[in-house]
Amino acid sequence: MKTVFKYFGLTCIIVGLLAIGGSANDCDGHCMEQANTIGEMLMVMGLGFILCLSGCAFVLFAERG
């Protein structure tokens, strides 16, 4: 069960970092009508950060238990 928690946590961390990195939905200014608003960008960043933190908790739980 430790292995499941560990790999699930690592997956959460990776997905969270990808969400934080792609939160702006940037297109180099060529398609601004399809870009995210500031509120959407902050929401995606926040969810990615929460996903990273919960992934860290899973990994720490797997390492301690």
PDBQT receptor file of N, H, CA, C and O in Angstrom, charges set to zero:
ATOM      1  N   MET A   1       0.826  -1.198   0.000  1.00  0.00    +0.000 N 
ATOM      2  CA  MET A   1       0.000   0.000   0.000  1.00  0.00    +0.000 C 
ATOM      3  C   MET A   1       0.868   1.259   0.000  1.00  0.00    +0.000 C 
ATOM      4  O   MET A   1       0.472   2.299  -0.526  1.00  0.00    +0.000 OA
ATOM      5  N   LYS A   2       2.053   1.149   0.596  1.00  0.00    +0.000 N 
ATOM      6  H   LYS A   2       2.374   0.304   1.023  1.00  0.00    +0.000 HD
ATOM      7  CA  LYS A   2       2.966   2.286   0.596  1.00  0.00    +0.000 C 
ATOM      8  C   LYS A   2       3.338   2.682  -0.832  1.00  0.00    +0.000 C 
ATOM      9  O   LYS A   2       3.423   3.864  -1.162  1.00  0.00    +0.000 OA
ATOM     10  N   THR A   3       3.553   1.685  -1.655  1.00  0.00    +0.000 N 
ATOM     11  H   THR A   3       3.483   0.724  -1.387  1.00  0.00    +0.000 HD
ATOM     12  CA  THR A   3       3.955   1.951  -3.039  1.00  0.00    +0.000 C 
ATOM     13  C   THR A   3       2.846   2.666  -3.797  1.00  0.00    +0.000 C 
ATOM     14  O   THR A   3       3.114   3.559  -4.601  1.00  0.00    +0.000 OA
ATOM     15  N   VAL A   4       1.608   2.276  -3.544  1.00  0.00    +0.000 N 
ATOM     16  H   VAL A   4       1.391   1.551  -2.891  1.00  0.00    +0.000 HD
ATOM     17  CA  VAL A   4       0.474   2.917  -4.215  1.00  0.00    +0.000 C 
ATOM     18  C   VAL A   4       0.393   4.386  -3.807  1.00  0.00    +0.000 C 
ATOM     19  O   VAL A   4       0.233   5.262  -4.658  1.00  0.00    +0.000 OA
ATOM     20  N   PHE A   5       0.505   4.658  -2.492  1.00  0.00    +0.000 N 
ATOM     21  H   PHE A   5       0.636   3.947  -1.801  1.00  0.00    +0.000 HD
ATOM     22  CA  PHE A   5       0.467   6.041  -2.026  1.00  0.00    +0.000 C 
ATOM     23  C   PHE A   5       1.629   6.849  -2.597  1.00  0.00    +0.000 C 
ATOM     24  O   PHE A   5       1.459   8.005  -2.983  1.00  0.00    +0.000 OA
ATOM     25  N   LYS A   6       2.795   6.241  -2.647  1.00  0.00    +0.000 N 
ATOM     26  H   LYS A   6       2.933   5.302  -2.333  1.00  0.00    +0.000 HD
ATOM     27  CA  LYS A   6       3.976   6.948  -3.138  1.00  0.00    +0.000 C 
ATOM     28  C   LYS A   6       3.818   7.343  -4.605  1.00  0.00    +0.000 C 
ATOM     29  O   LYS A   6       4.057   8.495  -4.968  1.00  0.00    +0.000 OA
ATOM     30  N   TYR A   7       3.418   6.396  -5.442  1.00  0.00    +0.000 N 
ATOM     31  H   TYR A   7       3.224   5.460  -5.146  1.00  0.00    +0.000 HD
ATOM     32  CA  TYR A   7       3.291   6.700  -6.867  1.00  0.00    +0.000 C 
ATOM     33  C   TYR A   7       2.083   7.578  -7.164  1.00  0.00    +0.000 C 
ATOM     34  O   TYR A   7       2.114   8.381  -8.097  1.00  0.00    +0.000 OA
ATOM     35  N   PHE A   8       1.021   7.433  -6.380  1.00  0.00    +0.000 N 
ATOM     36  H   PHE A   8       0.996   6.781  -5.622  1.00  0.00    +0.000 HD
ATOM     37  CA  PHE A   8      -0.119   8.333  -6.546  1.00  0.00    +0.000 C 
ATOM     38  C   PHE A   8       0.285   9.762  -6.189  1.00  0.00    +0.000 C 
ATOM     39  O   PHE A   8      -0.091  10.711  -6.877  1.00  0.00    +0.000 OA
ATOM     40  N   GLY A   9       1.054   9.907  -5.107  1.00  0.00    +0.000 N 
ATOM     41  H   GLY A   9       1.359   9.136  -4.548  1.00  0.00    +0.000 HD
ATOM     42  CA  GLY A   9       1.537  11.232  -4.710  1.00  0.00    +0.000 C 
ATOM     43  C   GLY A   9       2.449  11.838  -5.754  1.00  0.00    +0.000 C 
ATOM     44  O   GLY A   9       2.335  13.023  -6.066  1.00  0.00    +0.000 OA
ATOM     45  N   LEU A  10       3.351  11.040  -6.299  1.00  0.00    +0.000 N 
ATOM     46  H   LEU A  10       3.443  10.077  -6.046  1.00  0.00    +0.000 HD
ATOM     47  CA  LEU A  10       4.250  11.549  -7.336  1.00  0.00    +0.000 C 
ATOM     48  C   LEU A  10       3.479  11.962  -8.587  1.00  0.00    +0.000 C 
ATOM     49  O   LEU A  10       3.818  12.955  -9.231  1.00  0.00    +0.000 OA
ATOM     50  N   THR A  11       2.452  11.208  -8.924  1.00  0.00    +0.000 N 
ATOM     51  H   THR A  11       2.177  10.402  -8.401  1.00  0.00    +0.000 HD
ATOM     52  CA  THR A  11       1.611  11.559 -10.072  1.00  0.00    +0.000 C 
ATOM     53  C   THR A  11       0.874  12.870  -9.811  1.00  0.00    +0.000 C 
ATOM     54  O   THR A  11       0.764  13.712 -10.701  1.00  0.00    +0.000 OA
ATOM     55  N   CYS A  12       0.371  13.040  -8.590  1.00  0.00    +0.000 N 
ATOM     56  H   CYS A  12       0.461  12.355  -7.866  1.00  0.00    +0.000 HD
ATOM     57  CA  CYS A  12      -0.307  14.296  -8.233  1.00  0.00    +0.000 C 
ATOM     58  C   CYS A  12       0.642  15.482  -8.337  1.00  0.00    +0.000 C 
ATOM     59  O   CYS A  12       0.259  16.548  -8.820  1.00  0.00    +0.000 OA
ATOM     60  N   ILE A  13       1.872  15.301  -7.886  1.00  0.00    +0.000 N 
ATOM     61  H   ILE A  13       2.183  14.435  -7.494  1.00  0.00    +0.000 HD
ATOM     62  CA  ILE A  13       2.850  16.391  -7.956  1.00  0.00    +0.000 C 
ATOM     63  C   ILE A  13       3.130  16.767  -9.405  1.00  0.00    +0.000 C 
ATOM     64  O   ILE A  13       3.167  17.951  -9.739  1.00  0.00    +0.000 OA
ATOM     65  N   ILE A  14       3.324  15.789 -10.257  1.00  0.00    +0.000 N 
ATOM     66  H   ILE A  14       3.294  14.827  -9.986  1.00  0.00    +0.000 HD
ATOM     67  CA  ILE A  14       3.626  16.060 -11.664  1.00  0.00    +0.000 C 
ATOM     68  C   ILE A  14       2.447  16.745 -12.356  1.00  0.00    +0.000 C 
ATOM     69  O   ILE A  14       2.633  17.717 -13.088  1.00  0.00    +0.000 OA
ATOM     70  N   VAL A  15       1.237  16.238 -12.123  1.00  0.00    +0.000 N 
ATOM     71  H   VAL A  15       1.086  15.449 -11.529  1.00  0.00    +0.000 HD
ATOM     72  CA  VAL A  15       0.056  16.842 -12.746  1.00  0.00    +0.000 C 
ATOM     73  C   VAL A  15      -0.159  18.264 -12.220  1.00  0.00    +0.000 C 
ATOM     74  O   VAL A  15      -0.536  19.159 -12.977  1.00  0.00    +0.000 OA
ATOM     75  N   GLY A  16       0.081  18.466 -10.930  1.00  0.00    +0.000 N 
ATOM     76  H   GLY A  16       0.387  17.739 -10.315  1.00  0.00    +0.000 HD
ATOM     77  CA  GLY A  16      -0.051  19.811 -10.358  1.00  0.00    +0.000 C 
ATOM     78  C   GLY A  16       0.934  20.785 -10.958  1.00  0.00    +0.000 C 
ATOM     79  O   GLY A  16       0.578  21.924 -11.260  1.00  0.00    +0.000 OA
ATOM     80  N   LEU A  17       2.181  20.349 -11.135  1.00  0.00    +0.000 N 
ATOM     81  H   LEU A  17       2.470  19.424 -10.889  1.00  0.00    +0.000 HD
ATOM     82  CA  LEU A  17       3.180  21.230 -11.751  1.00  0.00    +0.000 C 
ATOM     83  C   LEU A  17       2.827  21.547 -13.198  1.00  0.00    +0.000 C 
ATOM     84  O   LEU A  17       3.041  22.669 -13.657  1.00  0.00    +0.000 OA
ATOM     85  N   LEU A  18       2.291  20.573 -13.917  1.00  0.00    +0.000 N 
ATOM     86  H   LEU A  18       2.117  19.661 -13.544  1.00  0.00    +0.000 HD
ATOM     87  CA  LEU A  18       1.859  20.836 -15.293  1.00  0.00    +0.000 C 
ATOM     88  C   LEU A  18       0.686  21.817 -15.327  1.00  0.00    +0.000 C 
ATOM     89  O   LEU A  18       0.608  22.665 -16.216  1.00  0.00    +0.000 OA
ATOM     90  N   ALA A  19      -0.219  21.701 -14.364  1.00  0.00    +0.000 N 
ATOM     91  H   ALA A  19      -0.156  21.012 -13.642  1.00  0.00    +0.000 HD
ATOM     92  CA  ALA A  19      -1.353  22.633 -14.308  1.00  0.00    +0.000 C 
ATOM     93  C   ALA A  19      -0.871  24.037 -13.993  1.00  0.00    +0.000 C 
ATOM     94  O   ALA A  19      -1.353  25.006 -14.580  1.00  0.00    +0.000 OA
ATOM     95  N   ILE A  20       0.089  24.158 -13.058  1.00  0.00    +0.000 N 
ATOM     96  H   ILE A  20       0.481  23.371 -12.581  1.00  0.00    +0.000 HD
ATOM     97  CA  ILE A  20       0.621  25.484 -12.727  1.00  0.00    +0.000 C 
ATOM     98  C   ILE A  20       1.343  26.072 -13.937  1.00  0.00    +0.000 C 
ATOM     99  O   ILE A  20       1.182  27.252 -14.246  1.00  0.00    +0.000 OA
ATOM    100  N   GLY A  21       2.127  25.261 -14.609  1.00  0.00    +0.000 N 
ATOM    101  H   GLY A  21       2.258  24.302 -14.358  1.00  0.00    +0.000 HD
ATOM    102  CA  GLY A  21       2.884  25.745 -15.764  1.00  0.00    +0.000 C 
ATOM    103  C   GLY A  21       2.004  26.143 -16.934  1.00  0.00    +0.000 C 
ATOM    104  O   GLY A  21       2.335  27.078 -17.662  1.00  0.00    +0.000 OA
ATOM    105  N   GLY A  22       0.910  25.465 -17.127  1.00  0.00    +0.000 N 
ATOM    106  H   GLY A  22       0.640  24.704 -16.536  1.00  0.00    +0.000 HD
ATOM    107  CA  GLY A  22       0.032  25.756 -18.266  1.00  0.00    +0.000 C 
ATOM    108  C   GLY A  22      -1.173  26.588 -17.908  1.00  0.00    +0.000 C 
ATOM    109  O   GLY A  22      -2.120  26.661 -18.691  1.00  0.00    +0.000 OA
ATOM    110  N   SER A  23      -1.169  27.220 -16.746  1.00  0.00    +0.000 N 
ATOM    111  H   SER A  23      -0.399  27.161 -16.110  1.00  0.00    +0.000 HD
ATOM    112  CA  SER A  23      -2.368  27.907 -16.267  1.00  0.00    +0.000 C 
ATOM    113  C   SER A  23      -2.726  29.140 -17.085  1.00  0.00    +0.000 C 
ATOM    114  O   SER A  23      -3.901  29.497 -17.161  1.00  0.00    +0.000 OA
ATOM    115  N   ALA A  24      -1.760  29.791 -17.690  1.00  0.00    +0.000 N 
ATOM    116  H   ALA A  24      -0.805  29.500 -17.628  1.00  0.00    +0.000 HD
ATOM    117  CA  ALA A  24      -2.053  31.032 -18.410  1.00  0.00    +0.000 C 
ATOM    118  C   ALA A  24      -2.653  30.766 -19.780  1.00  0.00    +0.000 C 
ATOM    119  O   ALA A  24      -3.297  31.648 -20.347  1.00  0.00    +0.000 OA
ATOM    120  N   ASN A  25      -2.457  29.575 -20.326  1.00  0.00    +0.000 N 
ATOM    121  H   ASN A  25      -1.934  28.859 -19.866  1.00  0.00    +0.000 HD
ATOM    122  CA  ASN A  25      -2.970  29.234 -21.656  1.00  0.00    +0.000 C 
ATOM    123  C   ASN A  25      -2.442  30.245 -22.676  1.00  0.00    +0.000 C 
ATOM    124  O   ASN A  25      -3.198  30.762 -23.499  1.00  0.00    +0.000 OA
ATOM    125  N   ASP A  26      -1.164  30.514 -22.611  1.00  0.00    +0.000 N 
ATOM    126  H   ASP A  26      -0.550  30.094 -21.943  1.00  0.00    +0.000 HD
ATOM    127  CA  ASP A  26      -0.528  31.555 -23.408  1.00  0.00    +0.000 C 
ATOM    128  C   ASP A  26      -0.371  31.102 -24.855  1.00  0.00    +0.000 C 
ATOM    129  O   ASP A  26      -0.130  29.929 -25.141  1.00  0.00    +0.000 OA
ATOM    130  N   CYS A  27      -0.516  32.060 -25.748  1.00  0.00    +0.000 N 
ATOM    131  H   CYS A  27      -0.712  33.013 -25.516  1.00  0.00    +0.000 HD
ATOM    132  CA  CYS A  27      -0.381  31.749 -27.171  1.00  0.00    +0.000 C 
ATOM    133  C   CYS A  27       0.435  32.825 -27.884  1.00  0.00    +0.000 C 
ATOM    134  O   CYS A  27       0.248  33.062 -29.077  1.00  0.00    +0.000 OA
ATOM    135  N   ASP A  28       1.334  33.472 -27.153  1.00  0.00    +0.000 N 
ATOM    136  H   ASP A  28       1.486  33.279 -26.184  1.00  0.00    +0.000 HD
ATOM    137  CA  ASP A  28       2.225  34.492 -27.705  1.00  0.00    +0.000 C 
ATOM    138  C   ASP A  28       1.497  35.685 -28.313  1.00  0.00    +0.000 C 
ATOM    139  O   ASP A  28       2.028  36.344 -29.207  1.00  0.00    +0.000 OA
ATOM    140  N   GLY A  29       0.295  35.966 -27.840  1.00  0.00    +0.000 N 
ATOM    141  H   GLY A  29      -0.136  35.431 -27.114  1.00  0.00    +0.000 HD
ATOM    142  CA  GLY A  29      -0.425  37.155 -28.282  1.00  0.00    +0.000 C 
ATOM    143  C   GLY A  29      -1.160  37.010 -29.597  1.00  0.00    +0.000 C 
ATOM    144  O   GLY A  29      -1.818  37.955 -30.033  1.00  0.00    +0.000 OA
ATOM    145  N   HIS A  30      -1.072  35.859 -30.245  1.00  0.00    +0.000 N 
ATOM    146  H   HIS A  30      -0.537  35.091 -29.891  1.00  0.00    +0.000 HD
ATOM    147  CA  HIS A  30      -1.727  35.688 -31.545  1.00  0.00    +0.000 C 
ATOM    148  C   HIS A  30      -3.181  35.255 -31.421  1.00  0.00    +0.000 C 
ATOM    149  O   HIS A  30      -3.935  35.341 -32.390  1.00  0.00    +0.000 OA
ATOM    150  N   CYS A  31      -3.583  34.794 -30.250  1.00  0.00    +0.000 N 
ATOM    151  H   CYS A  31      -2.971  34.724 -29.462  1.00  0.00    +0.000 HD
ATOM    152  CA  CYS A  31      -4.968  34.333 -30.086  1.00  0.00    +0.000 C 
ATOM    153  C   CYS A  31      -5.482  34.762 -28.719  1.00  0.00    +0.000 C 
ATOM    154  O   CYS A  31      -5.918  33.919 -27.935  1.00  0.00    +0.000 OA
ATOM    155  N   MET A  32      -5.439  36.034 -28.424  1.00  0.00    +0.000 N 
ATOM    156  H   MET A  32      -5.085  36.719 -29.060  1.00  0.00    +0.000 HD
ATOM    157  CA  MET A  32      -5.816  36.536 -27.106  1.00  0.00    +0.000 C 
ATOM    158  C   MET A  32      -7.282  36.288 -26.774  1.00  0.00    +0.000 C 
ATOM    159  O   MET A  32      -7.646  36.244 -25.599  1.00  0.00    +0.000 OA
ATOM    160  N   GLU A  33      -8.117  36.126 -27.772  1.00  0.00    +0.000 N 
ATOM    161  H   GLU A  33      -7.822  36.161 -28.727  1.00  0.00    +0.000 HD
ATOM    162  CA  GLU A  33      -9.534  35.870 -27.493  1.00  0.00    +0.000 C 
ATOM    163  C   GLU A  33      -9.751  34.474 -26.914  1.00  0.00    +0.000 C 
ATOM    164  O   GLU A  33     -10.814  34.203 -26.356  1.00  0.00    +0.000 OA
ATOM    165  N   GLN A  34      -8.761  33.579 -27.036  1.00  0.00    +0.000 N 
ATOM    166  H   GLN A  34      -7.897  33.799 -27.490  1.00  0.00    +0.000 HD
ATOM    167  CA  GLN A  34      -8.886  32.236 -26.474  1.00  0.00    +0.000 C 
ATOM    168  C   GLN A  34      -8.114  32.077 -25.169  1.00  0.00    +0.000 C 
ATOM    169  O   GLN A  34      -8.155  31.006 -24.564  1.00  0.00    +0.000 OA
ATOM    170  N   ALA A  35      -7.423  33.101 -24.729  1.00  0.00    +0.000 N 
ATOM    171  H   ALA A  35      -7.390  33.971 -25.221  1.00  0.00    +0.000 HD
ATOM    172  CA  ALA A  35      -6.613  33.013 -23.513  1.00  0.00    +0.000 C 
ATOM    173  C   ALA A  35      -7.509  33.048 -22.276  1.00  0.00    +0.000 C 
ATOM    174  O   ALA A  35      -8.634  33.546 -22.324  1.00  0.00    +0.000 OA
ATOM    175  N   ASN A  36      -6.992  32.512 -21.169  1.00  0.00    +0.000 N 
ATOM    176  H   ASN A  36      -6.078  32.108 -21.130  1.00  0.00    +0.000 HD
ATOM    177  CA  ASN A  36      -7.735  32.525 -19.909  1.00  0.00    +0.000 C 
ATOM    178  C   ASN A  36      -7.766  33.925 -19.320  1.00  0.00    +0.000 C 
ATOM    179  O   ASN A  36      -6.863  34.732 -19.543  1.00  0.00    +0.000 OA
ATOM    180  N   THR A  37      -8.824  34.197 -18.564  1.00  0.00    +0.000 N 
ATOM    181  H   THR A  37      -9.557  33.542 -18.384  1.00  0.00    +0.000 HD
ATOM    182  CA  THR A  37      -8.880  35.445 -17.810  1.00  0.00    +0.000 C 
ATOM    183  C   THR A  37      -7.991  35.310 -16.573  1.00  0.00    +0.000 C 
ATOM    184  O   THR A  37      -7.511  34.218 -16.268  1.00  0.00    +0.000 OA
ATOM    185  N   ILE A  38      -7.774  36.408 -15.868  1.00  0.00    +0.000 N 
ATOM    186  H   ILE A  38      -8.163  37.295 -16.115  1.00  0.00    +0.000 HD
ATOM    187  CA  ILE A  38      -6.941  36.379 -14.664  1.00  0.00    +0.000 C 
ATOM    188  C   ILE A  38      -7.568  35.456 -13.612  1.00  0.00    +0.000 C 
ATOM    189  O   ILE A  38      -6.858  34.701 -12.948  1.00  0.00    +0.000 OA
ATOM    190  N   GLY A  39      -8.873  35.515 -13.464  1.00  0.00    +0.000 N 
ATOM    191  H   GLY A  39      -9.449  36.129 -14.003  1.00  0.00    +0.000 HD
ATOM    192  CA  GLY A  39      -9.556  34.658 -12.491  1.00  0.00    +0.000 C 
ATOM    193  C   GLY A  39      -9.396  33.179 -12.807  1.00  0.00    +0.000 C 
ATOM    194  O   GLY A  39      -9.138  32.370 -11.916  1.00  0.00    +0.000 OA
ATOM    195  N   GLU A  40      -9.550  32.831 -14.074  1.00  0.00    +0.000 N 
ATOM    196  H   GLU A  40      -9.760  33.488 -14.798  1.00  0.00    +0.000 HD
ATOM    197  CA  GLU A  40      -9.366  31.430 -14.477  1.00  0.00    +0.000 C 
ATOM    198  C   GLU A  40      -7.930  30.981 -14.266  1.00  0.00    +0.000 C 
ATOM    199  O   GLU A  40      -7.682  29.857 -13.828  1.00  0.00    +0.000 OA
ATOM    200  N   MET A  41      -6.988  31.858 -14.577  1.00  0.00    +0.000 N 
ATOM    201  H   MET A  41      -7.189  32.770 -14.932  1.00  0.00    +0.000 HD
ATOM    202  CA  MET A  41      -5.580  31.519 -14.410  1.00  0.00    +0.000 C 
ATOM    203  C   MET A  41      -5.259  31.289 -12.933  1.00  0.00    +0.000 C 
ATOM    204  O   MET A  41      -4.568  30.329 -12.593  1.00  0.00    +0.000 OA
ATOM    205  N   LEU A  42      -5.753  32.160 -12.058  1.00  0.00    +0.000 N 
ATOM    206  H   LEU A  42      -6.314  32.941 -12.335  1.00  0.00    +0.000 HD
ATOM    207  CA  LEU A  42      -5.502  31.990 -10.633  1.00  0.00    +0.000 C 
ATOM    208  C   LEU A  42      -6.174  30.739 -10.084  1.00  0.00    +0.000 C 
ATOM    209  O   LEU A  42      -5.630  30.082  -9.197  1.00  0.00    +0.000 OA
ATOM    210  N   MET A  43      -7.356  30.403 -10.606  1.00  0.00    +0.000 N 
ATOM    211  H   MET A  43      -7.798  30.936 -11.328  1.00  0.00    +0.000 HD
ATOM    212  CA  MET A  43      -8.048  29.203 -10.149  1.00  0.00    +0.000 C 
ATOM    213  C   MET A  43      -7.265  27.944 -10.540  1.00  0.00    +0.000 C 
ATOM    214  O   MET A  43      -7.102  27.042  -9.718  1.00  0.00    +0.000 OA
ATOM    215  N   VAL A  44      -6.790  27.874 -11.761  1.00  0.00    +0.000 N 
ATOM    216  H   VAL A  44      -6.922  28.607 -12.429  1.00  0.00    +0.000 HD
ATOM    217  CA  VAL A  44      -6.022  26.720 -12.217  1.00  0.00    +0.000 C 
ATOM    218  C   VAL A  44      -4.699  26.628 -11.450  1.00  0.00    +0.000 C 
ATOM    219  O   VAL A  44      -4.269  25.536 -11.078  1.00  0.00    +0.000 OA
ATOM    220  N   MET A  45      -4.058  27.775 -11.215  1.00  0.00    +0.000 N 
ATOM    221  H   MET A  45      -4.408  28.662 -11.516  1.00  0.00    +0.000 HD
ATOM    222  CA  MET A  45      -2.825  27.773 -10.432  1.00  0.00    +0.000 C 
ATOM    223  C   MET A  45      -3.073  27.295  -9.009  1.00  0.00    +0.000 C 
ATOM    224  O   MET A  45      -2.291  26.513  -8.469  1.00  0.00    +0.000 OA
ATOM    225  N   GLY A  46      -4.149  27.757  -8.407  1.00  0.00    +0.000 N 
ATOM    226  H   GLY A  46      -4.784  28.393  -8.845  1.00  0.00    +0.000 HD
ATOM    227  CA  GLY A  46      -4.485  27.341  -7.044  1.00  0.00    +0.000 C 
ATOM    228  C   GLY A  46      -4.768  25.857  -6.949  1.00  0.00    +0.000 C 
ATOM    229  O   GLY A  46      -4.311  25.185  -6.024  1.00  0.00    +0.000 OA
ATOM    230  N   LEU A  47      -5.523  25.349  -7.907  1.00  0.00    +0.000 N 
ATOM    231  H   LEU A  47      -5.895  25.894  -8.658  1.00  0.00    +0.000 HD
ATOM    232  CA  LEU A  47      -5.811  23.906  -7.912  1.00  0.00    +0.000 C 
ATOM    233  C   LEU A  47      -4.547  23.093  -8.147  1.00  0.00    +0.000 C 
ATOM    234  O   LEU A  47      -4.377  22.029  -7.552  1.00  0.00    +0.000 OA
ATOM    235  N   GLY A  48      -3.669  23.574  -8.998  1.00  0.00    +0.000 N 
ATOM    236  H   GLY A  48      -3.807  24.439  -9.481  1.00  0.00    +0.000 HD
ATOM    237  CA  GLY A  48      -2.398  22.886  -9.213  1.00  0.00    +0.000 C 
ATOM    238  C   GLY A  48      -1.534  22.897  -7.971  1.00  0.00    +0.000 C 
ATOM    239  O   GLY A  48      -0.872  21.906  -7.664  1.00  0.00    +0.000 OA
ATOM    240  N   PHE A  49      -1.533  24.022  -7.246  1.00  0.00    +0.000 N 
ATOM    241  H   PHE A  49      -2.071  24.828  -7.495  1.00  0.00    +0.000 HD
ATOM    242  CA  PHE A  49      -0.765  24.123  -6.011  1.00  0.00    +0.000 C 
ATOM    243  C   PHE A  49      -1.328  23.183  -4.949  1.00  0.00    +0.000 C 
ATOM    244  O   PHE A  49      -0.567  22.518  -4.245  1.00  0.00    +0.000 OA
ATOM    245  N   ILE A  50      -2.646  23.124  -4.827  1.00  0.00    +0.000 N 
ATOM    246  H   ILE A  50      -3.264  23.664  -5.398  1.00  0.00    +0.000 HD
ATOM    247  CA  ILE A  50      -3.276  22.211  -3.879  1.00  0.00    +0.000 C 
ATOM    248  C   ILE A  50      -2.975  20.764  -4.254  1.00  0.00    +0.000 C 
ATOM    249  O   ILE A  50      -2.739  19.934  -3.377  1.00  0.00    +0.000 OA
ATOM    250  N   LEU A  51      -2.982  20.460  -5.531  1.00  0.00    +0.000 N 
ATOM    251  H   LEU A  51      -3.175  21.135  -6.244  1.00  0.00    +0.000 HD
ATOM    252  CA  LEU A  51      -2.661  19.108  -5.983  1.00  0.00    +0.000 C 
ATOM    253  C   LEU A  51      -1.215  18.758  -5.652  1.00  0.00    +0.000 C 
ATOM    254  O   LEU A  51      -0.931  17.629  -5.251  1.00  0.00    +0.000 OA
ATOM    255  N   CYS A  52      -0.301  19.707  -5.813  1.00  0.00    +0.000 N 
ATOM    256  H   CYS A  52      -0.531  20.623  -6.139  1.00  0.00    +0.000 HD
ATOM    257  CA  CYS A  52       1.102  19.467  -5.438  1.00  0.00    +0.000 C 
ATOM    258  C   CYS A  52       1.235  19.227  -3.946  1.00  0.00    +0.000 C 
ATOM    259  O   CYS A  52       1.944  18.312  -3.528  1.00  0.00    +0.000 OA
ATOM    260  N   LEU A  53       0.569  20.030  -3.143  1.00  0.00    +0.000 N 
ATOM    261  H   LEU A  53      -0.006  20.774  -3.483  1.00  0.00    +0.000 HD
ATOM    262  CA  LEU A  53       0.652  19.862  -1.692  1.00  0.00    +0.000 C 
ATOM    263  C   LEU A  53       0.063  18.526  -1.239  1.00  0.00    +0.000 C 
ATOM    264  O   LEU A  53       0.628  17.858  -0.373  1.00  0.00    +0.000 OA
ATOM    265  N   SER A  54      -1.061  18.140  -1.820  1.00  0.00    +0.000 N 
ATOM    266  H   SER A  54      -1.520  18.682  -2.524  1.00  0.00    +0.000 HD
ATOM    267  CA  SER A  54      -1.646  16.853  -1.436  1.00  0.00    +0.000 C 
ATOM    268  C   SER A  54      -0.766  15.702  -1.916  1.00  0.00    +0.000 C 
ATOM    269  O   SER A  54      -0.673  14.678  -1.238  1.00  0.00    +0.000 OA
ATOM    270  N   GLY A  55      -0.127  15.849  -3.062  1.00  0.00    +0.000 N 
ATOM    271  H   GLY A  55      -0.203  16.680  -3.613  1.00  0.00    +0.000 HD
ATOM    272  CA  GLY A  55       0.809  14.827  -3.524  1.00  0.00    +0.000 C 
ATOM    273  C   GLY A  55       1.994  14.691  -2.594  1.00  0.00    +0.000 C 
ATOM    274  O   GLY A  55       2.454  13.582  -2.324  1.00  0.00    +0.000 OA
ATOM    275  N   CYS A  56       2.495  15.821  -2.098  1.00  0.00    +0.000 N 
ATOM    276  H   CYS A  56       2.122  16.722  -2.317  1.00  0.00    +0.000 HD
ATOM    277  CA  CYS A  56       3.593  15.783  -1.113  1.00  0.00    +0.000 C 
ATOM    278  C   CYS A  56       3.142  15.092   0.159  1.00  0.00    +0.000 C 
ATOM    279  O   CYS A  56       3.912  14.342   0.758  1.00  0.00    +0.000 OA
ATOM    280  N   ALA A  57       1.906  15.330   0.582  1.00  0.00    +0.000 N 
ATOM    281  H   ALA A  57       1.280  15.940   0.095  1.00  0.00    +0.000 HD
ATOM    282  CA  ALA A  57       1.389  14.674   1.786  1.00  0.00    +0.000 C 
ATOM    283  C   ALA A  57       1.304  13.162   1.577  1.00  0.00    +0.000 C 
ATOM    284  O   ALA A  57       1.637  12.396   2.482  1.00  0.00    +0.000 OA
ATOM    285  N   PHE A  58       0.865  12.727   0.407  1.00  0.00    +0.000 N 
ATOM    286  H   PHE A  58       0.593  13.349  -0.328  1.00  0.00    +0.000 HD
ATOM    287  CA  PHE A  58       0.802  11.294   0.118  1.00  0.00    +0.000 C 
ATOM    288  C   PHE A  58       2.193  10.663   0.146  1.00  0.00    +0.000 C 
ATOM    289  O   PHE A  58       2.373   9.574   0.692  1.00  0.00    +0.000 OA
ATOM    290  N   VAL A  59       3.165  11.340  -0.437  1.00  0.00    +0.000 N 
ATOM    291  H   VAL A  59       3.018  12.224  -0.880  1.00  0.00    +0.000 HD
ATOM    292  CA  VAL A  59       4.527  10.795  -0.465  1.00  0.00    +0.000 C 
ATOM    293  C   VAL A  59       5.105  10.732   0.958  1.00  0.00    +0.000 C 
ATOM    294  O   VAL A  59       5.729   9.740   1.333  1.00  0.00    +0.000 OA
ATOM    295  N   LEU A  60       4.895  11.783   1.737  1.00  0.00    +0.000 N 
ATOM    296  H   LEU A  60       4.388  12.589   1.433  1.00  0.00    +0.000 HD
ATOM    297  CA  LEU A  60       5.380  11.774   3.115  1.00  0.00    +0.000 C 
ATOM    298  C   LEU A  60       4.694  10.704   3.952  1.00  0.00    +0.000 C 
ATOM    299  O   LEU A  60       5.334  10.053   4.777  1.00  0.00    +0.000 OA
ATOM    300  N   PHE A  61       3.409  10.523   3.743  1.00  0.00    +0.000 N 
ATOM    301  H   PHE A  61       2.889  11.052   3.073  1.00  0.00    +0.000 HD
ATOM    302  CA  PHE A  61       2.677   9.476   4.454  1.00  0.00    +0.000 C 
ATOM    303  C   PHE A  61       3.205   8.094   4.091  1.00  0.00    +0.000 C 
ATOM    304  O   PHE A  61       3.319   7.217   4.947  1.00  0.00    +0.000 OA
ATOM    305  N   ALA A  62       3.525   7.909   2.817  1.00  0.00    +0.000 N 
ATOM    306  H   ALA A  62       3.432   8.621   2.121  1.00  0.00    +0.000 HD
ATOM    307  CA  ALA A  62       4.044   6.613   2.372  1.00  0.00    +0.000 C 
ATOM    308  C   ALA A  62       5.441   6.366   2.934  1.00  0.00    +0.000 C 
ATOM    309  O   ALA A  62       5.789   5.227   3.245  1.00  0.00    +0.000 OA
ATOM    310  N   GLU A  63       6.237   7.409   3.066  1.00  0.00    +0.000 N 
ATOM    311  H   GLU A  63       5.955   8.335   2.813  1.00  0.00    +0.000 HD
ATOM    312  CA  GLU A  63       7.598   7.242   3.572  1.00  0.00    +0.000 C 
ATOM    313  C   GLU A  63       7.635   7.009   5.085  1.00  0.00    +0.000 C 
ATOM    314  O   GLU A  63       8.503   6.292   5.581  1.00  0.00    +0.000 OA
ATOM    315  N   ARG A  64       6.706   7.605   5.806  1.00  0.00    +0.000 N 
ATOM    316  H   ARG A  64       6.001   8.188   5.402  1.00  0.00    +0.000 HD
ATOM    317  CA  ARG A  64       6.677   7.455   7.265  1.00  0.00    +0.000 C 
ATOM    318  C   ARG A  64       6.030   6.156   7.709  1.00  0.00    +0.000 C 
ATOM    319  O   ARG A  64       6.482   5.518   8.661  1.00  0.00    +0.000 OA
ATOM    320  N   GLY A  65       4.963   5.766   7.009  1.00  0.00    +0.000 N 
ATOM    321  H   GLY A  65       4.596   6.284   6.237  1.00  0.00    +0.000 HD
ATOM    322  CA  GLY A  65       4.176   4.619   7.464  1.00  0.00    +0.000 C 
ATOM    323  C   GLY A  65       4.703   3.378   6.959  1.00  0.00    +0.000 C 
ATOM    324  O   GLY A  65       4.158   2.313   7.248  1.00  0.00    +0.000 OA
TER     325      GLY A  65
